[in-house]
Amino acid sequence: MAAEEKPAPGQPTTDRVKGIFTHIAPSYDLFNILSSFGIDRLWRRATVRLAQPNHRSVMLDLAAGTGDLTMAFARLGKPASILSTDFVPEMLEVGKKKAAAYSGSTKIDFEVVDAQDLPFDDARFDIVTIAFGVRNLPDREANFREVRRVLKPGGRYVILEFTRPPSPLVRWFYHAYLRVVIPNLGGLLTGDKPSFQYLNDSIRAFPAQLALASELHAAGFTRVNWHNLTFGIVAVHIAEA
């Protein structure tokens, strides 16, 4: 019997991704703050602004992890409701604690959901979001197809993700940072350096801005555009259903 083929560096598989995030859930927020020097909060604020929710918006947050984007939308965007989902229960448990301290007008619920197979009716949501999660999906096409299905006509898919800085100089320093700092910092915080090596590899293997936009167009989305943040280290893609 042939041995099971080992996934390539940065290649997401269900078992790999679930194992990593189950293990690092307790330290994930601290790692984000330290590794981004706190800029991750500004990225989420920009995502809320670009998504343009209103008090009637019904939202779905995919791969919501510990709920930081969910809570940013609740506090800043004030939509009617947000369903915060992830396929790693341990991550959502952290998000539930944050929501318990929230007293605003937005209704927040949590559900364990695979972003590639959504258990929701067609045309249910006005806005679907995902932050730093789409690159960890083994089947992006399935995710895009499912998001289009559950979005209302004219609804928006908003993707916040690490990407490729346009400047060669910025890109060189950024990749050096990913290669050296991210695995070592993650290993120091969690004792699990290989998991953070995967995160480094997954960022470098992810499509650049135009390539991701092309994938969204191919999936049937219209009016796809993106906004670079922090010299293009991350980008917010917005695609209409």
CYANA upper distance limits for C-alpha pairs under 8 A (distance plus 0.5 A):
  7 PRO  CA     11 GLN  CA      6.46
  7 PRO  CA     12 PRO  CA      8.24
  7 PRO  CA     13 THR  CA      8.00
  9 PRO  CA    198 TYR  CA      6.86
  9 PRO  CA    201 ASP  CA      6.35
  9 PRO  CA    202 SER  CA      7.81
 10 GLY  CA    198 TYR  CA      5.68
 10 GLY  CA    199 LEU  CA      7.25
 10 GLY  CA    200 ASN  CA      7.83
 10 GLY  CA    201 ASP  CA      4.71
 10 GLY  CA    202 SER  CA      4.27
 10 GLY  CA    203 ILE  CA      7.89
 10 GLY  CA    204 ARG  CA      8.21
 10 GLY  CA    205 ALA  CA      6.75
 11 GLN  CA    136 ASN  CA      8.50
 11 GLN  CA    138 PRO  CA      8.11
 11 GLN  CA    201 ASP  CA      8.48
 11 GLN  CA    202 SER  CA      6.90
 11 GLN  CA    205 ALA  CA      8.35
 12 PRO  CA     16 ARG  CA      7.13
 12 PRO  CA     17 VAL  CA      6.79
 12 PRO  CA    135 ARG  CA      8.10
 12 PRO  CA    136 ASN  CA      5.75
 12 PRO  CA    137 LEU  CA      6.64
 12 PRO  CA    138 PRO  CA      5.66
 12 PRO  CA    202 SER  CA      7.99
 13 THR  CA     17 VAL  CA      6.55
 13 THR  CA    136 ASN  CA      8.27
 13 THR  CA    137 LEU  CA      7.90
 13 THR  CA    138 PRO  CA      5.91
 14 THR  CA     18 LYS  CA      6.52
 14 THR  CA    137 LEU  CA      8.25
 14 THR  CA    138 PRO  CA      7.31
 15 ASP  CA     19 GLY  CA      6.41
 16 ARG  CA     20 ILE  CA      6.68
 17 VAL  CA     21 PHE  CA      6.74
 17 VAL  CA    136 ASN  CA      7.20
 18 LYS  CA     22 THR  CA      6.39
 18 LYS  CA     87 PHE  CA      8.07
 18 LYS  CA     88 VAL  CA      6.64
 19 GLY  CA     23 HIS  CA      6.78
 20 ILE  CA     24 ILE  CA      6.78
 20 ILE  CA    195 SER  CA      6.29
 21 PHE  CA     25 ALA  CA      6.11
 21 PHE  CA     88 VAL  CA      7.42
 21 PHE  CA     90 GLU  CA      8.47
 21 PHE  CA     91 MET  CA      7.64
 22 THR  CA     88 VAL  CA      6.75
 22 THR  CA     89 PRO  CA      8.27
 22 THR  CA     90 GLU  CA      6.27
 22 THR  CA     91 MET  CA      7.40
 24 ILE  CA     28 TYR  CA      6.22
 24 ILE  CA    190 THR  CA      7.03
 25 ALA  CA     29 ASP  CA      8.45
 25 ALA  CA     66 THR  CA      8.08
 25 ALA  CA     90 GLU  CA      6.76
 25 ALA  CA     91 MET  CA      5.77
 25 ALA  CA     94 VAL  CA      8.15
 26 PRO  CA     91 MET  CA      8.40
 26 PRO  CA     94 VAL  CA      8.07
 27 SER  CA     31 PHE  CA      6.68
 27 SER  CA    189 LEU  CA      7.31
 27 SER  CA    190 THR  CA      7.18
 28 TYR  CA     32 ASN  CA      6.76
 28 TYR  CA     66 THR  CA      8.36
 29 ASP  CA     33 ILE  CA      6.85
 29 ASP  CA     66 THR  CA      7.92
 30 LEU  CA     34 LEU  CA      6.70
 31 PHE  CA     35 SER  CA      6.29
 31 PHE  CA    185 LEU  CA      8.10
 31 PHE  CA    186 GLY  CA      7.11
 31 PHE  CA    189 LEU  CA      7.75
 32 ASN  CA     36 SER  CA      6.47
 32 ASN  CA     38 GLY  CA      7.97
 32 ASN  CA     40 ASP  CA      7.55
 33 ILE  CA     37 PHE  CA      6.16
 33 ILE  CA     38 GLY  CA      5.11
 33 ILE  CA     39 ILE  CA      8.01
 33 ILE  CA     40 ASP  CA      7.39
 34 LEU  CA     38 GLY  CA      7.04
 35 SER  CA    182 ILE  CA      7.36
 35 SER  CA    185 LEU  CA      8.02
 36 SER  CA     40 ASP  CA      6.43
 38 GLY  CA     42 LEU  CA      8.30
 39 ILE  CA     43 TRP  CA      7.00
 40 ASP  CA     44 ARG  CA      6.89
 41 ARG  CA     45 ARG  CA      6.80
 42 LEU  CA     46 ALA  CA      6.69
 43 TRP  CA     47 THR  CA      6.73
 43 TRP  CA    229 LEU  CA      7.68
 44 ARG  CA     48 VAL  CA      6.82
 44 ARG  CA     69 LEU  CA      6.57
 44 ARG  CA     72 ALA  CA      7.15
 44 ARG  CA    160 LEU  CA      8.49
 45 ARG  CA     49 ARG  CA      6.89
 45 ARG  CA     72 ALA  CA      7.21
 45 ARG  CA     76 LEU  CA      8.15
 46 ALA  CA     50 LEU  CA      6.62
 47 THR  CA     51 ALA  CA      6.52
 47 THR  CA    158 VAL  CA      8.21
 47 THR  CA    160 LEU  CA      7.46
 47 THR  CA    236 VAL  CA      7.06
 48 VAL  CA     52 GLN  CA      7.06
 48 VAL  CA     53 PRO  CA      7.94
 48 VAL  CA     72 ALA  CA      7.65
 48 VAL  CA     73 PHE  CA      6.32
 48 VAL  CA     76 LEU  CA      7.58
 48 VAL  CA     77 GLY  CA      6.66
 49 ARG  CA     53 PRO  CA      8.50
 49 ARG  CA     77 GLY  CA      8.01
 51 ALA  CA    127 ILE  CA      8.18
 51 ALA  CA    156 ARG  CA      8.03
 51 ALA  CA    158 VAL  CA      7.01
 51 ALA  CA    238 ILE  CA      8.05
 52 GLN  CA     77 GLY  CA      7.97
 53 PRO  CA     57 SER  CA      6.30
 53 PRO  CA     77 GLY  CA      6.27
 53 PRO  CA     78 LYS  CA      7.92
 53 PRO  CA     79 PRO  CA      6.45
 53 PRO  CA    127 ILE  CA      8.10
 54 ASN  CA     77 GLY  CA      7.13
 54 ASN  CA     78 LYS  CA      7.14
 54 ASN  CA     79 PRO  CA      5.79
 54 ASN  CA     80 ALA  CA      8.17
 55 HIS  CA     77 GLY  CA      8.31
 55 HIS  CA     78 LYS  CA      6.25
 55 HIS  CA     79 PRO  CA      4.88
 55 HIS  CA     80 ALA  CA      5.63
 56 ARG  CA     79 PRO  CA      6.38
 56 ARG  CA     80 ALA  CA      5.48
 57 SER  CA     79 PRO  CA      5.37
 57 SER  CA     80 ALA  CA      5.85
 57 SER  CA     81 SER  CA      7.34
 57 SER  CA    125 PHE  CA      8.27
 57 SER  CA    126 ASP  CA      6.25
 57 SER  CA    127 ILE  CA      7.62
 58 VAL  CA     79 PRO  CA      7.09
 58 VAL  CA     80 ALA  CA      6.30
 58 VAL  CA     81 SER  CA      5.63
 58 VAL  CA     82 ILE  CA      6.79
 58 VAL  CA    124 ARG  CA      8.31
 58 VAL  CA    125 PHE  CA      5.76
 58 VAL  CA    126 ASP  CA      5.86
 58 VAL  CA    127 ILE  CA      7.19
 59 MET  CA     79 PRO  CA      7.83
 59 MET  CA     80 ALA  CA      8.45
 59 MET  CA     81 SER  CA      6.48
 59 MET  CA     82 ILE  CA      5.11
 59 MET  CA     83 LEU  CA      6.80
 59 MET  CA    125 PHE  CA      6.08
 59 MET  CA    126 ASP  CA      6.47
 59 MET  CA    127 ILE  CA      5.42
 59 MET  CA    128 VAL  CA      6.24
 59 MET  CA    129 THR  CA      8.23
 60 LEU  CA     82 ILE  CA      6.06
 60 LEU  CA     83 LEU  CA      5.34
 60 LEU  CA     84 SER  CA      6.74
 60 LEU  CA     85 THR  CA      8.06
 60 LEU  CA    125 PHE  CA      7.13
 60 LEU  CA    127 ILE  CA      6.97
 60 LEU  CA    128 VAL  CA      5.22
 60 LEU  CA    129 THR  CA      6.81
 61 ASP  CA     69 LEU  CA      8.32
 61 ASP  CA     70 THR  CA      6.98
 61 ASP  CA     82 ILE  CA      7.35
 61 ASP  CA     83 LEU  CA      6.56
 61 ASP  CA     84 SER  CA      5.36
 61 ASP  CA     85 THR  CA      6.47
 61 ASP  CA    128 VAL  CA      6.30
 61 ASP  CA    129 THR  CA      5.28
 61 ASP  CA    130 ILE  CA      6.34
 62 LEU  CA     84 SER  CA      7.10
 62 LEU  CA     85 THR  CA      5.70
 62 LEU  CA     86 ASP  CA      6.59
 62 LEU  CA    115 ALA  CA      6.56
 62 LEU  CA    128 VAL  CA      7.74
 62 LEU  CA    129 THR  CA      6.50
 62 LEU  CA    130 ILE  CA      5.46
 62 LEU  CA    131 ALA  CA      8.29
 62 LEU  CA    133 GLY  CA      8.21
 63 ALA  CA     85 THR  CA      6.43
 63 ALA  CA     86 ASP  CA      4.92
 63 ALA  CA     87 PHE  CA      7.55
 63 ALA  CA    115 ALA  CA      7.31
 63 ALA  CA    130 ILE  CA      6.53
 63 ALA  CA    131 ALA  CA      7.62
 63 ALA  CA    132 PHE  CA      8.46
 63 ALA  CA    133 GLY  CA      5.90
 63 ALA  CA    134 VAL  CA      8.28
 64 ALA  CA     68 ASP  CA      7.99
 64 ALA  CA     69 LEU  CA      7.43
 64 ALA  CA     70 THR  CA      7.40
 64 ALA  CA     84 SER  CA      6.35
 64 ALA  CA     85 THR  CA      5.98
 64 ALA  CA     86 ASP  CA      5.98
 64 ALA  CA     92 LEU  CA      7.94
 64 ALA  CA    130 ILE  CA      7.24
 64 ALA  CA    131 ALA  CA      7.53
 64 ALA  CA    133 GLY  CA      8.31
 65 GLY  CA     85 THR  CA      8.06
 65 GLY  CA     86 ASP  CA      6.42
 65 GLY  CA     88 VAL  CA      8.03
 65 GLY  CA     91 MET  CA      5.38
 65 GLY  CA     92 LEU  CA      6.22
 65 GLY  CA     95 GLY  CA      7.59
 66 THR  CA     91 MET  CA      5.49
 66 THR  CA     92 LEU  CA      5.94
 66 THR  CA     93 GLU  CA      7.78
 66 THR  CA     94 VAL  CA      5.60
 66 THR  CA     95 GLY  CA      4.75
 66 THR  CA     96 LYS  CA      8.45
 67 GLY  CA     71 MET  CA      6.56
 67 GLY  CA     84 SER  CA      7.53
 67 GLY  CA     92 LEU  CA      7.42
 67 GLY  CA     94 VAL  CA      7.89
 67 GLY  CA     95 GLY  CA      4.84
 67 GLY  CA     96 LYS  CA      8.12
 67 GLY  CA     98 LYS  CA      7.93
 68 ASP  CA     72 ALA  CA      6.65
 68 ASP  CA     95 GLY  CA      7.78
 69 LEU  CA     73 PHE  CA      6.72
 69 LEU  CA    131 ALA  CA      7.58
 70 THR  CA     74 ALA  CA      6.79
 70 THR  CA     82 ILE  CA      7.48
 70 THR  CA     84 SER  CA      6.86
 71 MET  CA     75 ARG  CA      6.54
 71 MET  CA     98 LYS  CA      8.13
 71 MET  CA     99 ALA  CA      7.59
 72 ALA  CA     76 LEU  CA      6.28
 72 ALA  CA     77 GLY  CA      7.89
 73 PHE  CA     77 GLY  CA      5.18
 73 PHE  CA     78 LYS  CA      6.76
 73 PHE  CA     79 PRO  CA      7.74
 74 ALA  CA     78 LYS  CA      5.31
 74 ALA  CA     79 PRO  CA      6.99
 74 ALA  CA     82 ILE  CA      8.11
 74 ALA  CA    104 GLY  CA      7.78
 74 ALA  CA    105 SER  CA      8.36
 74 ALA  CA    106 THR  CA      6.15
 74 ALA  CA    108 ILE  CA      8.47
 75 ARG  CA    104 GLY  CA      7.46
 78 LYS  CA    104 GLY  CA      8.38
 78 LYS  CA    105 SER  CA      7.30
 78 LYS  CA    106 THR  CA      6.22
 79 PRO  CA    106 THR  CA      6.27
 80 ALA  CA    105 SER  CA      7.86
 80 ALA  CA    106 THR  CA      5.62
 80 ALA  CA    107 LYS  CA      6.81
 81 SER  CA    106 THR  CA      5.66
 81 SER  CA    107 LYS  CA      4.95
 81 SER  CA    108 ILE  CA      6.34
 82 ILE  CA    106 THR  CA      7.66
 82 ILE  CA    107 LYS  CA      6.78
 82 ILE  CA    108 ILE  CA      5.52
 82 ILE  CA    109 ASP  CA      6.99
 83 LEU  CA    108 ILE  CA      6.46
 83 LEU  CA    109 ASP  CA      5.40
 83 LEU  CA    110 PHE  CA      6.22
 83 LEU  CA    111 GLU  CA      7.73
 84 SER  CA    108 ILE  CA      7.60
 84 SER  CA    109 ASP  CA      6.52
 84 SER  CA    110 PHE  CA      5.28
 84 SER  CA    111 GLU  CA      6.97
 85 THR  CA     92 LEU  CA      7.79
 85 THR  CA    110 PHE  CA      6.22
 85 THR  CA    111 GLU  CA      5.48
 85 THR  CA    112 VAL  CA      6.01
 85 THR  CA    113 VAL  CA      6.11
 86 ASP  CA     91 MET  CA      7.93
 86 ASP  CA     92 LEU  CA      7.06
 86 ASP  CA    111 GLU  CA      7.50
 86 ASP  CA    112 VAL  CA      5.71
 86 ASP  CA    113 VAL  CA      5.83
 86 ASP  CA    114 ASP  CA      7.12
 86 ASP  CA    115 ALA  CA      7.91
 87 PHE  CA    112 VAL  CA      5.56
 87 PHE  CA    113 VAL  CA      5.48
 87 PHE  CA    114 ASP  CA      5.69
 87 PHE  CA    115 ALA  CA      8.14
 88 VAL  CA     92 LEU  CA      7.35
 88 VAL  CA    112 VAL  CA      7.46
 89 PRO  CA     93 GLU  CA      6.76
 89 PRO  CA    112 VAL  CA      6.76
 90 GLU  CA     94 VAL  CA      7.47
 91 MET  CA     95 GLY  CA      7.29
 92 LEU  CA     96 LYS  CA      6.67
 92 LEU  CA    110 PHE  CA      7.73
 92 LEU  CA    112 VAL  CA      8.31
 93 GLU  CA     97 LYS  CA      7.17
 94 VAL  CA     98 LYS  CA      7.34
 95 GLY  CA     99 ALA  CA      6.83
 96 LYS  CA    100 ALA  CA      6.64
 96 LYS  CA    110 PHE  CA      7.90
 97 LYS  CA    101 ALA  CA      7.40
 98 LYS  CA    102 TYR  CA      7.37
 99 ALA  CA    108 ILE  CA      7.70
113 VAL  CA    117 ASP  CA      8.21
113 VAL  CA    118 LEU  CA      7.23
113 VAL  CA    119 PRO  CA      8.12
114 ASP  CA    118 LEU  CA      6.87
115 ALA  CA    137 LEU  CA      8.36
115 ALA  CA    143 ASN  CA      6.35
115 ALA  CA    146 GLU  CA      8.45
116 GLN  CA    137 LEU  CA      8.03
116 GLN  CA    139 ASP  CA      7.33
116 GLN  CA    140 ARG  CA      7.89
116 GLN  CA    142 ALA  CA      5.70
116 GLN  CA    143 ASN  CA      4.76
116 GLN  CA    144 PHE  CA      8.46
116 GLN  CA    146 GLU  CA      7.15
117 ASP  CA    142 ALA  CA      7.81
117 ASP  CA    143 ASN  CA      7.62
117 ASP  CA    146 GLU  CA      7.09
118 LEU  CA    146 GLU  CA      6.80
118 LEU  CA    147 VAL  CA      8.42
120 PHE  CA    124 ARG  CA      7.83
120 PHE  CA    150 VAL  CA      7.15
121 ASP  CA    150 VAL  CA      6.74
122 ASP  CA    149 ARG  CA      5.82
122 ASP  CA    150 VAL  CA      4.91
122 ASP  CA    151 LEU  CA      7.48
122 ASP  CA    152 LYS  CA      8.17
123 ALA  CA    149 ARG  CA      6.77
123 ALA  CA    150 VAL  CA      4.98
123 ALA  CA    151 LEU  CA      5.10
123 ALA  CA    152 LYS  CA      4.52
123 ALA  CA    153 PRO  CA      7.49
124 ARG  CA    150 VAL  CA      5.85
124 ARG  CA    151 LEU  CA      6.37
124 ARG  CA    152 LYS  CA      6.49
125 PHE  CA    150 VAL  CA      6.63
125 PHE  CA    151 LEU  CA      5.36
125 PHE  CA    152 LYS  CA      6.23
125 PHE  CA    155 GLY  CA      7.72
126 ASP  CA    151 LEU  CA      6.44
126 ASP  CA    152 LYS  CA      6.16
126 ASP  CA    154 GLY  CA      8.44
126 ASP  CA    155 GLY  CA      5.28
126 ASP  CA    156 ARG  CA      7.14
127 ILE  CA    151 LEU  CA      7.37
127 ILE  CA    155 GLY  CA      6.12
127 ILE  CA    156 ARG  CA      5.42
127 ILE  CA    157 TYR  CA      6.50
127 ILE  CA    158 VAL  CA      7.88
128 VAL  CA    147 VAL  CA      7.65
128 VAL  CA    151 LEU  CA      7.72
128 VAL  CA    155 GLY  CA      8.49
128 VAL  CA    156 ARG  CA      6.85
128 VAL  CA    157 TYR  CA      5.38
128 VAL  CA    158 VAL  CA      6.71
129 THR  CA    157 TYR  CA      6.32
129 THR  CA    158 VAL  CA      5.20
129 THR  CA    159 ILE  CA      6.39
129 THR  CA    160 LEU  CA      8.45
130 ILE  CA    134 VAL  CA      7.20
130 ILE  CA    158 VAL  CA      7.00
130 ILE  CA    159 ILE  CA      5.61
130 ILE  CA    160 LEU  CA      6.80
131 ALA  CA    159 ILE  CA      6.46
131 ALA  CA    160 LEU  CA      5.03
131 ALA  CA    161 GLU  CA      6.44
132 PHE  CA    136 ASN  CA      8.43
132 PHE  CA    159 ILE  CA      8.45
132 PHE  CA    160 LEU  CA      6.54
132 PHE  CA    161 GLU  CA      5.24
132 PHE  CA    162 PHE  CA      7.32
133 GLY  CA    137 LEU  CA      7.47
133 GLY  CA    161 GLU  CA      7.91
134 VAL  CA    140 ARG  CA      7.43
134 VAL  CA    159 ILE  CA      8.11
134 VAL  CA    161 GLU  CA      7.93
135 ARG  CA    140 ARG  CA      8.40
135 ARG  CA    161 GLU  CA      8.18
135 ARG  CA    202 SER  CA      7.28
135 ARG  CA    203 ILE  CA      7.86
135 ARG  CA    206 PHE  CA      6.72
136 ASN  CA    202 SER  CA      7.95
137 LEU  CA    143 ASN  CA      8.37
139 ASP  CA    143 ASN  CA      7.14
140 ARG  CA    144 PHE  CA      6.64
141 GLU  CA    145 ARG  CA      6.59
141 GLU  CA    215 GLU  CA      8.49
141 GLU  CA    219 ALA  CA      7.48
142 ALA  CA    146 GLU  CA      6.60
143 ASN  CA    147 VAL  CA      6.55
144 PHE  CA    148 ARG  CA      6.69
144 PHE  CA    216 LEU  CA      7.53
144 PHE  CA    219 ALA  CA      6.78
145 ARG  CA    149 ARG  CA      6.85
145 ARG  CA    219 ALA  CA      6.91
146 GLU  CA    150 VAL  CA      6.88
147 VAL  CA    151 LEU  CA      6.59
147 VAL  CA    157 TYR  CA      7.80
148 ARG  CA    220 GLY  CA      8.31
148 ARG  CA    221 PHE  CA      7.82
148 ARG  CA    241 ALA  CA      6.11
151 LEU  CA    155 GLY  CA      5.88
151 LEU  CA    156 ARG  CA      7.74
151 LEU  CA    241 ALA  CA      7.05
152 LYS  CA    241 ALA  CA      7.74
153 PRO  CA    241 ALA  CA      6.24
154 GLY  CA    240 GLU  CA      6.09
154 GLY  CA    241 ALA  CA      5.66
155 GLY  CA    240 GLU  CA      6.11
155 GLY  CA    241 ALA  CA      5.94
156 ARG  CA    238 ILE  CA      6.94
156 ARG  CA    239 ALA  CA      6.06
156 ARG  CA    240 GLU  CA      5.04
156 ARG  CA    241 ALA  CA      6.71
157 TYR  CA    237 HIS  CA      8.41
157 TYR  CA    238 ILE  CA      6.18
157 TYR  CA    239 ALA  CA      5.65
157 TYR  CA    240 GLU  CA      6.81
157 TYR  CA    241 ALA  CA      8.03
158 VAL  CA    236 VAL  CA      7.26
158 VAL  CA    237 HIS  CA      6.25
158 VAL  CA    238 ILE  CA      5.18
158 VAL  CA    239 ALA  CA      7.16
159 ILE  CA    235 ALA  CA      8.43
159 ILE  CA    236 VAL  CA      5.93
159 ILE  CA    237 HIS  CA      5.52
159 ILE  CA    238 ILE  CA      6.99
160 LEU  CA    234 VAL  CA      7.54
160 LEU  CA    235 ALA  CA      6.38
160 LEU  CA    236 VAL  CA      5.03
160 LEU  CA    237 HIS  CA      7.10
161 GLU  CA    234 VAL  CA      5.97
161 GLU  CA    235 ALA  CA      6.26
161 GLU  CA    236 VAL  CA      7.15
162 PHE  CA    203 ILE  CA      6.78
162 PHE  CA    233 ILE  CA      6.32
162 PHE  CA    234 VAL  CA      4.63
162 PHE  CA    235 ALA  CA      6.93
163 THR  CA    203 ILE  CA      7.40
163 THR  CA    204 ARG  CA      8.31
163 THR  CA    206 PHE  CA      7.45
163 THR  CA    207 PRO  CA      7.67
163 THR  CA    208 ALA  CA      6.05
163 THR  CA    209 GLN  CA      7.05
163 THR  CA    232 GLY  CA      7.23
163 THR  CA    233 ILE  CA      6.12
163 THR  CA    234 VAL  CA      5.62
163 THR  CA    235 ALA  CA      6.86
164 ARG  CA    171 ARG  CA      7.43
164 ARG  CA    204 ARG  CA      8.46
164 ARG  CA    207 PRO  CA      8.48
164 ARG  CA    208 ALA  CA      5.77
164 ARG  CA    209 GLN  CA      7.49
164 ARG  CA    232 GLY  CA      6.76
164 ARG  CA    233 ILE  CA      6.63
164 ARG  CA    234 VAL  CA      8.02
165 PRO  CA    170 VAL  CA      6.91
165 PRO  CA    171 ARG  CA      5.78
165 PRO  CA    231 PHE  CA      6.54
165 PRO  CA    232 GLY  CA      4.70
165 PRO  CA    233 ILE  CA      5.70
165 PRO  CA    234 VAL  CA      8.31
166 PRO  CA    170 VAL  CA      8.22
166 PRO  CA    171 ARG  CA      7.62
166 PRO  CA    231 PHE  CA      8.05
166 PRO  CA    232 GLY  CA      6.91
167 SER  CA    171 ARG  CA      6.49
167 SER  CA    231 PHE  CA      8.26
168 PRO  CA    172 TRP  CA      6.59
169 LEU  CA    173 PHE  CA      7.03
170 VAL  CA    174 TYR  CA      6.46
170 VAL  CA    231 PHE  CA      7.90
171 ARG  CA    175 HIS  CA      6.51
172 TRP  CA    176 ALA  CA      6.70
173 PHE  CA    177 TYR  CA      6.63
174 TYR  CA    178 LEU  CA      6.73
174 TYR  CA    233 ILE  CA      8.06
175 HIS  CA    179 ARG  CA      6.51
175 HIS  CA    204 ARG  CA      8.17
176 ALA  CA    180 VAL  CA      6.57
176 ALA  CA    181 VAL  CA      8.44
177 TYR  CA    181 VAL  CA      5.72
177 TYR  CA    182 ILE  CA      7.27
178 LEU  CA    182 ILE  CA      5.70
178 LEU  CA    183 PRO  CA      8.05
178 LEU  CA    200 ASN  CA      5.98
179 ARG  CA    183 PRO  CA      7.52
179 ARG  CA    197 GLN  CA      8.16
179 ARG  CA    200 ASN  CA      6.92
180 VAL  CA    184 ASN  CA      7.07
181 VAL  CA    185 LEU  CA      6.29
182 ILE  CA    186 GLY  CA      6.45
182 ILE  CA    196 PHE  CA      6.89
182 ILE  CA    197 GLN  CA      7.83
182 ILE  CA    200 ASN  CA      7.28
183 PRO  CA    187 GLY  CA      6.38
183 PRO  CA    193 LYS  CA      5.76
183 PRO  CA    194 PRO  CA      7.59
183 PRO  CA    195 SER  CA      8.21
183 PRO  CA    196 PHE  CA      5.15
183 PRO  CA    197 GLN  CA      5.49
183 PRO  CA    200 ASN  CA      7.75
184 ASN  CA    188 LEU  CA      6.57
184 ASN  CA    193 LYS  CA      6.83
184 ASN  CA    196 PHE  CA      8.46
185 LEU  CA    189 LEU  CA      6.81
186 GLY  CA    190 THR  CA      6.52
186 GLY  CA    191 GLY  CA      7.90
186 GLY  CA    192 ASP  CA      7.34
186 GLY  CA    193 LYS  CA      6.39
186 GLY  CA    196 PHE  CA      6.20
187 GLY  CA    191 GLY  CA      5.06
187 GLY  CA    192 ASP  CA      5.25
187 GLY  CA    193 LYS  CA      4.34
187 GLY  CA    194 PRO  CA      8.14
187 GLY  CA    196 PHE  CA      7.59
188 LEU  CA    192 ASP  CA      8.33
188 LEU  CA    193 LYS  CA      8.08
192 ASP  CA    196 PHE  CA      7.66
193 LYS  CA    197 GLN  CA      6.78
194 PRO  CA    198 TYR  CA      6.84
195 SER  CA    199 LEU  CA      7.05
196 PHE  CA    200 ASN  CA      6.75
197 GLN  CA    201 ASP  CA      6.71
198 TYR  CA    202 SER  CA      6.45
199 LEU  CA    203 ILE  CA      6.80
200 ASN  CA    204 ARG  CA      7.03
201 ASP  CA    205 ALA  CA      6.63
202 SER  CA    206 PHE  CA      6.60
207 PRO  CA    211 ALA  CA      6.01
207 PRO  CA    212 LEU  CA      6.11
208 ALA  CA    212 LEU  CA      6.68
209 GLN  CA    213 ALA  CA      6.74
209 GLN  CA    226 TRP  CA      7.74
209 GLN  CA    235 ALA  CA      7.83
210 LEU  CA    214 SER  CA      6.65
211 ALA  CA    215 GLU  CA      6.87
212 LEU  CA    216 LEU  CA      6.86
213 ALA  CA    217 HIS  CA      6.74
213 ALA  CA    224 VAL  CA      6.68
213 ALA  CA    225 ASN  CA      7.46
213 ALA  CA    226 TRP  CA      8.31
213 ALA  CA    237 HIS  CA      7.88
214 SER  CA    218 ALA  CA      6.59
215 GLU  CA    219 ALA  CA      6.75
216 LEU  CA    220 GLY  CA      7.14
216 LEU  CA    221 PHE  CA      6.15
216 LEU  CA    224 VAL  CA      7.72
216 LEU  CA    239 ALA  CA      7.60
217 HIS  CA    221 PHE  CA      5.49
217 HIS  CA    222 THR  CA      6.75
217 HIS  CA    224 VAL  CA      7.42
220 GLY  CA    241 ALA  CA      7.88
221 PHE  CA    239 ALA  CA      6.25
221 PHE  CA    240 GLU  CA      5.97
221 PHE  CA    241 ALA  CA      5.52
222 THR  CA    239 ALA  CA      6.58
222 THR  CA    240 GLU  CA      5.62
222 THR  CA    241 ALA  CA      6.73
223 ARG  CA    238 ILE  CA      8.43
223 ARG  CA    239 ALA  CA      6.43
223 ARG  CA    240 GLU  CA      6.38
224 VAL  CA    237 HIS  CA      7.56
224 VAL  CA    238 ILE  CA      6.16
224 VAL  CA    239 ALA  CA      4.82
224 VAL  CA    240 GLU  CA      7.15
225 ASN  CA    237 HIS  CA      6.23
225 ASN  CA    238 ILE  CA      6.04
225 ASN  CA    239 ALA  CA      7.17
226 TRP  CA    235 ALA  CA      6.87
226 TRP  CA    236 VAL  CA      5.85
226 TRP  CA    237 HIS  CA      4.65
226 TRP  CA    238 ILE  CA      6.58
227 HIS  CA    235 ALA  CA      5.91
227 HIS  CA    236 VAL  CA      5.70
227 HIS  CA    237 HIS  CA      7.05
228 ASN  CA    232 GLY  CA      5.10
228 ASN  CA    233 ILE  CA      7.91
228 ASN  CA    234 VAL  CA      6.61
228 ASN  CA    235 ALA  CA      4.85
228 ASN  CA    236 VAL  CA      7.08
229 LEU  CA    233 ILE  CA      6.97
229 LEU  CA    234 VAL  CA      5.96
229 LEU  CA    235 ALA  CA      6.13
229 LEU  CA    236 VAL  CA      8.23
230 THR  CA    234 VAL  CA      7.30
